[in-house]
């Protein structure tokens, strides 16, 4: 877990412009947010997973809505698959963290969230 966090720490800075959207205070992600997201996903698909898994970590001090964060790639038209997260993070299939990703995938089958930019 610490290794994943270290690997993604510098890349997640690129997602700082996405914080208003993934915290629920912004109506849509900014163009800079989508650009940063595509760069992060291009380097490591794992990093968005790490952000969602650590969303409640008091050390981060962030307020992140898992559904908005996991839906961000669809809104930004970026390639990502939340169903890969448990494997990328080596999560046990029945763990609470794995369930977050599973619930998102099940809730969006056939309906991908979209937003106008």
N, C-alpha and C positions, 0 to 999 in steps of 0.2 A: 504494500500500500504506500509506504513512504517513497519507494523507488518510483512508482507511478506518479505520485504527487510531485516529486523533484523533476521528473522528466517533463511534466506538463506545466510547471510553474511559470517558466518564461513565456511559453506559448499562450497561456491563459490571459496574459497581459493584453494580447491581441483581441480578447473578447470583452475587454473592459467597457467598450462602447455599447455592448449588448446588455449591460446590467439593468438599465431602466426597463427594457422589454422583458427580460427573464425574471425580474422581480415583480412584474405586474404593473409598474407605474407608467410604462410607455405603451402607446397603442400599437406600434409596429417597430421592428428593428430598423436602425438607420442603415444607409448604404455602407458606412464605415464598419458597422457591426457585421454585415453580411460578408464584406471583403475580408475582415479579420477571421471570421468563422471559416471561410473557404481556405484561407492560409493555414489555420490550425488543423483542419481536417486533412489538408494535403500533406502535412508533416506527420500527423499521428491521429488516427481515428479514435484512439483511446482517450484523448484529452477531454472531449465533451462528456464522455462517460464518467471520467474522474470528477469533473465539475458537478455533475448531477449526484454522484454517489456521496460527495463531500458537502453537499448543499447545506446540511444542518451543522457542520463543524463550526463550533464557536470561534476557533482560531481564525477562520476565514472572515467571519463577521459579515457574511453576505446573506441576503434574503433572496433565495432562488426558488422559483416555481418549477418543479421537475417537468411538468407537462409542457410549459412554455419553452424550457431549455431544450428538451428532447424534440420539440416541434420546430425549433429554430432552423435546422437544415432544410426542412420542407418549405418554410416560409422564404428562406433565402435561396431556394433552388440549388442547394448544395447536396452532394452525395454523402449519405450517412445512413446507418441502419442501427437503430436502438437495440434490436434483437441481438446484435453482436456484442453489446456491452458486457454482459455477464462473463462471456468467454474471454474477452480482451482483458478484463480485470481479475480473471481467475476466481470468480465468485461461486460459492456453492449454489446449485440450482434452487434450493429451498430457502436460501438466506433472505432476510428482509430487503437487502439491497437489490438482489436479483429480481425480486417480486416487483420493485418499482419499474424496472425496465420492461418486464413481462406485461404488467398492467398497461403501460403506455402503448406497447405494440398491439395488444388486444383491443384497446380502446380506439385505435386509429385505423384498424384494418378497414380499408375501403373509404376512409374519410381522412384525408391528410389536411391538417390545419393550414389555412392560407391567410395572408394579410396583404393589403395593398400597401405599396411603398410610395 
